[in-house]
Amino acid sequence: MEGSRGFAAASAAGVDRAWACRAISLLEAEGRRSADTHLISLPFSGLPDQSFYFKDESAHPTGSLKHRLARSLFLYGICNGKITEGVTLTEASSGSTAVSEAYYARLLGLQFIAVLPATTSPRKIEAITQQGGQCHLVEDASTIYEEAARLARDSGGHYLDQFTYAERATDWRGNNNIAESIFRQMESEPHCIPSWIVMGAGTGGTSATIGRYIRYRSYPTQLCVADVEHSAFYEGWATGNPDATCDCPTRIEGVGRPRVEKSFVPEVVDQMIKVPDAASLAAMRVLSQRLSRRVGGSTGTNFYGMCWAAAQMRNAGQAGSLVTLICDSGERYADTYYNDAWLAAKGLDIAPHVAMLEAFLDGGPFVPAAR
């Protein structure tokens, strides 16, 4: 009997390995079909010595930076034996990661359930369901972690847990990660080594990857993380307290968390700034006008941080380049961030920030308005 059980276990393992090989082949083929995203250069007349670059992550098949993360999480789960044939996958998300994970789950023929705050953009919810995923909405955004874990336990499934595994699922030394791509694309530019790379933080995984890569390659580039108004990351970084929390939920989808997530690595961050929500959305509008297409709110946070860094460079008489990300398209936020009635209902006055940013890009001072 013992020998029979051993044979059955070996047979099951063989089946799992065969499925894993097929799944990885599908993921690798999808990766080869998806060309790297563009790096857009955008000049501003008032900042002739500072060169601005935007890596357009909205060009991914699922429309956001999270396409990279989702693929890494799937490969990580498969290679660790956690994602197997027929398993149900769950995730806690503010939307974009779940869109990408639903895409990959459908590619592999797996069921996917996204646990989302009830305030998530309707267009993101629609995008998840269009990719074949299910949406489980909760009123209290702080409970998404526990609810996603519970659903995985109840179904005998696997909780992808982006907030824990984002920093370890990505190979920060290279292997076509976003940091390697940025520096490769910058090689022929006048200031080929960026003075600053500016990022927001959602899981913290992308800033961890970029910060580690900068150190691994011994670049002098500084990493600035721009944190949103309602988020614990800035306090955790400034005070060294990994248990810092924020009671209010973020209004800028994709960035900001009520706690310092495990994937956030403060030691690789050179500078953090706190960005008022109205300033993030003002920067979103200003950049969208200059690009002639809409970007999302988290990209506005990135751009505001980029302007802050450019102001430091200009004040110091330093010429050089700055890089940030276009995280997703603004079309997902037509009913919220681009709706003036929605802004008014939320008490967000973006006009002073818009005026300051427009003047700054044309040569004026960078003077943050009061929150």
Secondary structure, 3 states (H helix, E strand, C coil): CHHHHHHHHHHHHHHHHHHHHHHHHHHHHHHHHCCCCCEEECCCCCCCCEEEEEEEHHHCCCCECHHHHHHHHHHHHHHCCCCCCCCCEEEECCCHHHHHHHHHHHHHCCCEEEEEECCCCHHHHHHHHHCCCEEEEECCHHHHHHHHHHHHHHHCCEECCHHHHHHHHCCCCCCCCHHHHHHHHCCCCCCCCCCEEEECCCCCHHHHHHHHHHHHCCCCCEEEEEEECCCCHHHHHHHCCCCCECCCCCCCCCCCCCECCCCCCHHHCCEEEEECHHHHHHHHHHHHHHHCCCECHHHHHHHHHHHHHHHHHHHCCCCEEEEEEECEEHHHHCCCCCCHHHHHHCCCCCHHHHHHHHHHHCCCCCCCCCC
